[in-house]
Amino acid sequence: MSHYPTQKSLSITLQNEGSRETGTVALRFDHTYMDNFSQISFQPSDLLITEVFYELAVGVLQSAETRTVIVDLATEHEGIYRGNVSLVIDDVQSGSLTLETFVLP
């Protein structure tokens, strides 16, 4: 059975609901998830890749500011891919989400 390449976009919207600006914001995607994809691109593209994670710099969000991050992912393999994305502010983890992608054969 053959599998057609699959390409999808992951959209993450960040909103500062506080009355002050945030510190420096970044999103960290772990390799457990990202290494399942053959092609990856980020918008914005300010990316640092370490042995543990892909870190996307988002910057400082002003009060009530919203920013959307787009991650384009492509794979040629079927399966269920799981991993985490963490919200980091001034190098301190402030939250995380589990990501799960199911690619059909």
JOGI-V908974 format. One record per residue. N is the residue number from 1. RES is the residue in one letter. PSI is psi as a letter, one per 20 degrees, with the letter a starting at -180 (999 if undefined). Layout:
BEGIN
N,RES,PSI  N,RES,PSI
END
This chain:
BEGIN
1,M,p  2,S,q  3,H,p  4,Y,q  5,P,q  6,T,p  7,Q,p  8,K,r  9,S,p  10,L,p  11,S,p  12,I,p  13,T,p  14,L,p  15,Q,p  16,N,o  17,E,j  18,G,r  19,S,i  20,R,r  21,E,q  22,T,r  23,G,a  24,T,o  25,V,q  26,A,q  27,L,p  28,R,o  29,F,p  30,D,q  31,H,h  32,T,h  33,Y,g  34,M,h  35,D,i  36,N,i  37,F,q  38,S,h  39,Q,p  40,I,p  41,S,q  42,F,q  43,Q,o  44,P,r  45,S,j  46,D,n  47,L,p  48,L,p  49,I,p  50,T,a  51,E,i  52,V,h  53,F,r  54,Y,p  55,E,p  56,L,o  57,A,p  58,V,h  59,G,a  60,V,p  61,L,p  62,Q,r  63,S,p  64,A,j  65,E,q  66,T,p  67,R,q  68,T,p  69,V,p  70,I,p  71,V,o  72,D,p  73,L,p  74,A,q  75,T,q  76,E,j  77,H,p  78,E,q  79,G,r  80,I,p  81,Y,p  82,R,q  83,G,a  84,N,q  85,V,p  86,S,q  87,L,p  88,V,p  89,I,p  90,D,l  91,D,j  92,V,p  93,Q,p  94,S,i  95,G,r  96,S,q  97,L,q  98,T,p  99,L,q  100,E,p  101,T,p  102,F,o  103,V,o  104,L,q  105,P,999
END
